[in-house]
Amino acid sequence: MLIGYARVSTQEQNLELQINALQAAGCKKIFTEKASGAQRDRPELKAALEYMRANEDDTLVVWKLDRLARSLRQLIDTIEELEKKGIGFKSLTENIDTTTSGGRLVFHIFGALAEFERILIKERTMAGLKAAKAMGKKGGRPQALEAEDLRDAKALLRNKKITVKEVAKRLKVDPSTLYRYLPGGRSSVQEDSTSIE
């Protein structure tokens, strides 16, 4: 059975064009949704996937690929999920049908391209980090507190009238940042001072 899924991004947009195309393609049931494609939680898509049954020749049909997913990775993940369940996929505009050998080939090519892109991004990132290191630059997030700031923070925290929040404000950092450098907050500073003496 052909199950349709139609989606528009905003409440103002109209689903009629997609619904007409899905009905003309022979969809017996159509799930409709007004939600952004970037949104992971799409209740009607989830309902459509739960409605379909494996090994009963069920196929999910969309008007265009971008109605199902916003990125190639998201699209491939969704199609792989359908494949695992034994459910076919069809896109009317791009004329892709994974129930045919040609349609499956197209999706394997998409998958290979997405993997290739992921590897290229990783290689570029590693090359950039290596070049930066060769020029003496350190990678990663810059330190929020320098050694001098940390000494000042400890000195201030030894005064019980000054709160951690006030010290963080003076150093222009979040209290959580201060706690990252001084686990235990004021108590770790008190232990420090007793061990020094």
SERO-4910 file (N, C-alpha, C, O; in steps of 0.05 Angstrom, whole numbers):
BEGIN
 pado doro    nc1    nc2    nc3   cac1   cac2   cac3    cc1    cc2    cc3    oc1    oc2    oc3
  Met    A     17    -24      0      0      0      0     18     25      0     38     26     13
  Leu    A     10     45    -15     24     70    -15     14     89      6    -10     95      7
  Ile    A     32     98     24     25    117     45     38    143     40     63    144     37
  Gly    A     23    165     38     34    191     32     41    207     57     29    204     78
  Tyr    A     61    224     54     69    242     75     73    269     63     90    273     45
  Ala    A     58    289     71     60    316     61     67    335     84     56    333    106
  Arg    A     85    354     78     94    372     99     99    400     88    110    403     66
  Val    A     90    420    103     98    448     97    111    459    122    107    449    144
  Ser    A    128    480    119    143    490    141    128    508    160    134    509    184
  Thr    A    108    523    150     94    542    167     64    538    165     54    525    146
  Gln    A     50    548    185     20    546    186      7    559    162    -15    551    154
  Glu    A     20    580    151      8    595    129      9    581    102     -7    586     84
  Gln    A     28    562    100     31    548     74      9    527     70     -3    518     89
  Asn    A      4    521     44    -18    503     37     -7    475     29     13    473     15
  Leu    A    -21    455     38    -13    427     32    -27    416      7    -21    393     -1
  Glu    A    -45    431     -4    -63    421    -26    -47    409    -49    -54    387    -59
  Leu    A    -27    423    -59    -12    414    -82      0    386    -77     -1    368    -94
  Gln    A     13    383    -53     25    357    -46      4    335    -43      8    313    -53
  Ile    A    -18    342    -30    -39    322    -26    -50    312    -53    -55    288    -57
  Asn    A    -55    331    -71    -66    324    -98    -46    305   -112    -55    285   -124
  Ala    A    -20    312   -111      0    295   -124      1    267   -112      4    247   -126
  Leu    A      0    266    -85      1    240    -71    -24    223    -78    -22    199    -82
  Gln    A    -47    236    -79    -72    221    -86    -70    211   -115    -78    188   -120
  Ala    A    -60    228   -133    -57    220   -161    -37    196   -164    -40    180   -183
  Ala    A    -18    195   -146      2    173   -147    -10    147   -135      3    126   -137
  Gly    A    -34    148   -123    -46    124   -113    -44    120    -83    -48     97    -73
  Cys    A    -37    140    -68    -35    137    -38    -62    133    -26    -81    148    -31
  Lys    A    -65    112    -10    -90    104      3    -94    120     28   -117    126     36
  Lys    A    -72    128     41    -74    144     66    -52    165     65    -30    159     56
  Ile    A    -58    189     74    -39    211     73    -37    224    101    -57    232    112
  Phe    A    -12    226    110     -7    240    136      3    268    129     21    271    112
  Thr    A     -8    288    142      1    316    136     12    329    161      4    323    183
  Glu    A     31    347    156     44    360    179     52    389    171     59    394    149
  Lys    A     50    407    191     60    434    188     82    438    208     77    444    231
  Ala    A    106    433    199    130    434    217    155    438    200    156    430    177
  Ser    A    175    450    212    200    455    198    214    428    193    212    409    209
  Gly    A    227    426    170    241    402    163    265    396    181    273    373    184
  Ala    A    276    418    194    298    415    212    289    403    238    306    392    254
  Gln    A    264    404    244    253    395    269    254    364    269    243    351    252
  Arg    A    267    353    289    270    324    291    244    310    299    237    289    290
  Asp    A    229    323    317    205    311    328    181    319    310    170    341    313
  Arg    A    174    301    292    151    306    275    131    284    279    134    262    269
  Pro    A    110    290    295     91    269    303     77    255    280     72    231    281
  Glu    A     70    270    259     55    257    236     74    239    220     64    218    210
  Leu    A     99    246    218    118    228    204    121    203    220    122    181    210
  Lys    A    124    206    246    126    183    264    101    165    262    103    141    261
  Ala    A     78    178    261     52    163    259     52    147    232     43    124    231
  Ala    A     61    160    211     62    147    184     80    122    185     74    101    175
  Leu    A    104    126    198    123    103    200    112     81    217    117     57    211
  Glu    A     98     87    238     86     67    255     62     53    241     57     29    247
  Tyr    A     48     67    224     25     57    210     32     36    190     18     16    186
  Met    A     55     40    177     64     21    156     74     -5    167     86     -5    189
  Arg    A     70    -26    153     78    -53    162     99    -64    143     96    -62    118
  Ala    A    119    -77    154    139    -90    137    127   -114    123    107   -125    132
  Asn    A    139   -122    101    131   -146     86    103   -145     76     91   -166     69
  Glu    A     91   -122     75     64   -119     64     65   -100     40     45    -89     32
  Asp    A     89    -97     29     93    -79      6     84    -50     11     76    -36     -7
  Asp    A     87    -41     36     81    -13     42    104      4     33    127     -3     35
  Thr    A     97     28     22    117     47     12    109     75     21     86     83     18
  Leu    A    128     89     33    124    117     40    129    134     16    149    132      3
  Val    A    110    152     10    112    168    -14    111    198     -6     95    207     10
  Val    A    130    213    -18    131    242    -13    131    256    -40    138    244    -61
  Trp    A    122    281    -40    122    297    -65    150    303    -74    157    301    -98
  Lys    A    167    312    -55    195    319    -60    212    310    -36    202    307    -14
  Leu    A    237    304    -42    255    295    -21    257    314      3    258    306     26
  Asp    A    256    340     -2    258    360     20    234    361     38    234    374     58
  Arg    A    213    347     30    189    345     48    195    325     70    183    326     92
  Leu    A    213    306     65    220    286     85    243    294    103    243    289    127
  Ala    A    263    308     92    287    316    107    299    341     96    296    348     73
  Arg    A    314    355    114    327    380    106    356    376     97    367    393     83
  Ser    A    368    354    107    396    349    100    399    322     88    382    304     92
  Leu    A    421    318     73    426    292     61    429    270     83    419    248     80
  Arg    A    443    277    104    447    258    126    420    250    138    415    226    143
  Gln    A    403    269    143    376    264    155    360    246    136    346    228    145
  Leu    A    362    252    110    347    237     90    356    208     90    340    189     90
  Ile    A    383    204     89    394    177     88    387    161    113    380    138    112
  Asp    A    389    174    137    381    161    162    352    151    161    346    129    170
  Thr    A    334    168    151    306    161    149    301    138    130    286    120    136
  Ile    A    314    139    107    311    118     87    322     91     98    311     70     94
  Glu    A    345     93    112    357     69    124    338     57    145    335     33    147
  Glu    A    325     74    160    305     65    180    282     50    166    273     29    175
  Leu    A    273     61    144    251     48    128    261     21    117    246      2    119
  Glu    A    285     21    107    297     -4     96    298    -26    117    291    -49    111
  Lys    A    307    -18    141    308    -38    163    281    -50    169    279    -73    177
  Lys    A    260    -34    166    233    -43    172    220    -57    148    198    -67    149
  Gly    A    235    -59    126    225    -72    102    204    -55     88    186    -65     75
  Ile    A    206    -28     90    187    -10     78    201      6     55    223     14     58
  Gly    A    187      9     33    197     23     10    194     53     13    181     63     30
  Phe    A    207     68     -5    206     97     -6    204    106    -34    217     96    -52
  Lys    A    188    127    -39    184    138    -65    182    168    -63    167    179    -47
  Ser    A    197    182    -81    195    211    -83    185    217   -111    198    210   -131
  Leu    A    162    231   -113    150    235   -139    165    254   -157    170    248   -181
  Thr    A    174    277   -147    187    297   -163    214    287   -173    220    291   -197
  Glu    A    230    275   -156    257    265   -164    255    238   -178    276    227   -187
  Asn    A    232    226   -178    228    199   -190    246    178   -179    259    163   -193
  Ile    A    248    177   -152    264    157   -138    246    137   -125    226    145   -112
  Asp    A    252    112   -128    235     90   -117    253     68   -107    265     54   -123
  Thr    A    256     66    -80    275     46    -69    264     17    -71    278     -1    -63
  Thr    A    240     14    -81    230    -13    -85    241    -25   -111    236    -48   -118
  Thr    A    255     -8   -127    267    -17   -152    298    -18   -148    308     -4   -131
  Ser    A    311    -34   -164    340    -36   -162    354     -9   -169    373     -1   -156
  Gly    A    343      6   -188    354     32   -196    351     52   -173    369     68   -168
  Gly    A    328     52   -160    324     70   -137    342     64   -114    352     83   -101
  Arg    A    347     38   -109    365     31    -87    394     40    -94    408     49    -76
  Leu    A    401     37   -119    428     46   -128    432     76   -123    452     84   -113
  Val    A    411     92   -130    413    121   -126    417    127    -96    433    144    -90
  Phe    A    403    113    -79    406    118    -50    433    109    -39    444    121    -21
  His    A    444     88    -50    471     79    -42    492    100    -50    511    105    -36
  Ile    A    487    112    -74    505    134    -83    503    158    -64    523    170    -57
  Phe    A    478    165    -57    474    187    -38    489    182    -12    503    199     -1
  Gly    A    486    157     -2    500    149     23    530    151     21    543    161     39
  Ala    A    541    142     -2    570    144     -6    579    173     -7    600    179      4
  Leu    A    563    190    -20    570    219    -22    570    232      6    588    247     13
  Ala    A    550    225     22    548    236     49    572    227     66    583    243     81
  Glu    A    580    202     64    603    191     78    629    205     69    646    212     85
  Phe    A    631    209     43    654    222     31    657    251     42    678    260     49
  Glu    A    634    265     43    633    292     53    642    293     83    657    310     91
  Arg    A    633    274     98    640    272    127    670    268    130    682    281    147
  Ile    A    681    250    114    710    245    115    726    269    107    747    276    120
  Leu    A    718    283     86    732    308     77    732    329     99    752    342    103
  Ile    A    709    333    112    707    353    134    727    345    156    741    362    167
  Lys    A    728    320    163    746    310    184    775    315    177    791    324    193
  Glu    A    782    308    151    809    311    142    817    341    142    840    348    150
  Arg    A    799    359    133    805    387    133    809    398    161    827    414    166
  Thr    A    793    389    180    795    397    208    822    389    219    836    404    232
  Met    A    829    363    214    855    353    224    879    368    212    898    374    226
  Ala    A    877    374    186    899    388    172    901    417    184    923    427    187
  Gly    A    878    429    189    878    456    201    891    457    228    906    474    235
  Leu    A    884    437    245    895    435    272    925    430    271    941    441    287
  Lys    A    934    413    252    962    407    249    978    431    240    999    437    251
  Ala    A    967    447    221    980    471    212    982    492    234   1002    505    237
  Ala    A    960    494    250    960    513    273    981    505    293    994    522    305
  Lys    A    983    479    299   1002    470    318   1031    475    309   1048    483    325
  Ala    A   1035    471    283   1062    476    271   1070    506    274   1093    512    276
  Met    A   1050    524    274   1055    552    277   1055    561    306   1056    585    312
  Gly    A   1053    541    324   1054    547    353   1028    554    366   1028    563    389
  Lys    A   1006    551    351    980    557    363    969    533    376    972    510    367
  Lys    A    955    538    398    942    516    412    913    513    403    899    534    400
  Gly    A    904    489    399    876    484    391    858    484    415    867    485    438
  Gly    A    833    483    410    813    481    432    804    508    441    812    529    431
  Arg    A    787    507    462    775    531    473    795    547    490    810    534    505
  Pro    A    797    573    487    816    588    504    808    586    533    785    584    540
  Gln    A    828    588    550    823    586    579    808    610    588    814    633    581
  Ala    A    787    605    604    771    627    615    785    642    637    782    666    640
  Leu    A    801    627    653    815    640    675    845    634    672    854    611    669
  Glu    A    861    655    674    890    652    674    899    646    703    883    648    722
  Ala    A    924    639    706    935    633    733    932    656    752    925    652    776
  Glu    A    936    681    743    933    704    759    904    708    769    898    714    792
  Asp    A    885    703    750    856    704    758    849    684    779    834    690    798
  Leu    A    861    660    776    855    639    795    866    646    823    853    640    843
  Arg    A    890    658    824    901    667    850    883    688    863    878    687    887
  Asp    A    873    707    846    855    728    856    830    715    867    820    723    888
  Ala    A    819    696    852    794    683    860    798    669    887    780    671    905
  Lys    A    820    655    891    825    641    916    828    661    939    817    656    961
  Ala    A    842    683    934    845    703    955    818    715    963    813    718    987
  Leu    A    802    721    944    775    732    949    758    712    964    743    720    983
  Leu    A    759    686    957    742    666    969    750    659    998    735    648   1013
  Arg    A    775    667   1006    783    663   1034    767    681   1052    765    676   1076
  Asn    A    757    703   1041    740    721   1056    711    710   1055    699    710   1034
  Lys    A    701    701   1078    675    687   1078    652    706   1072    629    696   1068
  Lys    A    657    732   1072    635    751   1067    630    754   1036    610    764   1028
  Ile    A    649    745   1020    647    747    991    637    720    980    649    699    985
  Thr    A    616    721    964    605    696    953    619    688    927    632    704    915
  Val    A    615    663    920    627    652    895    615    668    871    629    674    852
  Lys    A    589    674    873    576    689    852    589    717    848    593    726    826
  Glu    A    596    730    871    608    757    870    636    755    858    644    772    842
  Val    A    651    734    865    678    730    854    677    725    824    692    737    809
  Ala    A    658    709    816    655    703    787    648    729    772    658    734    750
  Lys    A    631    745    784    623    771    771    647    789    768    651    801    747
  Arg    A    664    791    789    688    808    787    707    798    765    720    814    752
  Leu    A    708    772    762    727    760    742    714    759    714    726    750    694
  Lys    A    688    767    713    673    767    688    670    739    675    674    735    651
  Val    A    664    720    693    659    693    684    634    683    698    624    695    717
  Asp    A    623    661    688    599    649    700    608    634    725    631    624    726
  Pro    A    591    632    746    599    617    770    606    588    763    624    576    776
  Ser    A    593    576    743    599    548    735    628    546    725    640    525    729
  Thr    A    638    567    712    666    567    703    685    567    727    705    553    727
  Leu    A    678    583    746    695    584    771    695    557    785    716    548    794
  Tyr    A    672    544    786    670    518    799    686    497    783    696    477    794
  Arg    A    688    501    756    704    482    739    733    483    747    747    463    747
  Tyr    A    743    508    753    771    512    761    775    505    791    797    497    799
  Leu    A    755    509    806    757    504    835    734    485    844    715    494    857
  Pro    A    737    459    838    716    441    846    714    441    877    734    440    891
  Gly    A    690    444    886    686    446    915    683    475    924    677    480    947
  Gly    A    688    494    906    685    522    912    702    532    935    726    527    936
  Arg    A    689    546    954    703    557    977    717    536    994    739    541   1003
  Ser    A    705    513    997    718    492   1014    745    483   1003    763    477   1018
  Ser    A    748    482    976    773    474    965    795    496    970    818    489    973
  Val    A    787    521    971    805    543    977    814    541   1006    837    546   1012
  Gln    A    796    535   1025    802    533   1053    822    510   1057    841    513   1073
  Glu    A    818    488   1043    836    465   1045    864    473   1035    884    466   1047
  Asp    A    865    488   1013    890    498   1001    906    514   1022    930    509   1026
  Ser    A    892    533   1035    906    551   1054    916    535   1078    937    542   1088
  Thr    A    902    515   1088    912    500   1111    936    483   1103    954    480   1119
  Ser    A    936    472   1078    958    455   1070    983    472   1066   1006    462   1069
  Ile    A    980    497   1058   1004    515   1053   1017    522   1079   1041    522   1082
  Glu    A   1000    527   1099   1011    534   1126   1024    510   1137   1035    510   1160
***
